[in-house]
Amino acid sequence: MIVWRLLVAASGLLGVTLAVLEFDGGLGALSQQASLAAGLLYALLAALAVVRPVTDLPWARGAMASILALVAVTYAFLLSPDYGPLYSLLEHVVTPILVIADFLLLAHATQTSWWWPISWLVAPLAYLAYYLTQGLDLYPFLDPQDPGFAGLIAGFLVGLLAIGYAMLAVVRARSAR
């Protein structure tokens, strides 16, 4: 388990490091922030496993899977994806797949609650607040002046809830077997 968690941590941290080097230190994009958070979370999980092997932090793993699903889907369908650079492949494909697989395949249903997907919306909403208050212009579809902005945000939130509850259902179904 420790090696797996170190692999996930390395993917996230290498992806964000390469992206920061590519973009001269910028951490404004959600993909960089999510990769950094995933790398730190899984490094912490690996370290905790040395001390206490039963430490899983399933809520945090589910939240991370949810936000990385948002990163992967948004990049693939709303931006002009270029998976050629290694940082892009790690941030938008490899790390999301590893984190989502970790939650779906290794989380235990007895440790989950129905309200988790709702609480997992805090991170994307916090990023949106950061994005808007900092006046970032990284995503053309996140324009608060656009009349469809509120509907877009509502759609993102509904989509994230659907993803969250689908992941929770998979974890529970797998654990029931």
Sequence and secondary structure as in RCSB ss.txt:
>XXXX:A:sequence
MIVWRLLVAASGLLGVTLAVLEFDGGLGALSQQASLAAGLLYALLAALAVVRPVTDLPWARGAMASILALVAVTY
AFLLSPDYGPLYSLLEHVVTPILVIADFLLLAHATQTSWWWPISWLVAPLAYLAYYLTQGLDLYPFLDPQDPGFA
GLIAGFLVGLLAIGYAMLAVVRARSAR
>XXXX:A:secstr
 HHHHHHHHHHHHHHHHHHHHHTTT   SHHHHHHHHHHHHHHHHHHHHHH TT   HHHHHHHHHHHHHHHHHH
HHHS     SHHHHIIIIIHHHHHHHHHHHH  GGG  TTHHHHTTHHHHHHHHHHHHTT  S TT  TTSTTHH
HHHHHHHHHHHHHHHHHHHHHHHHHH 
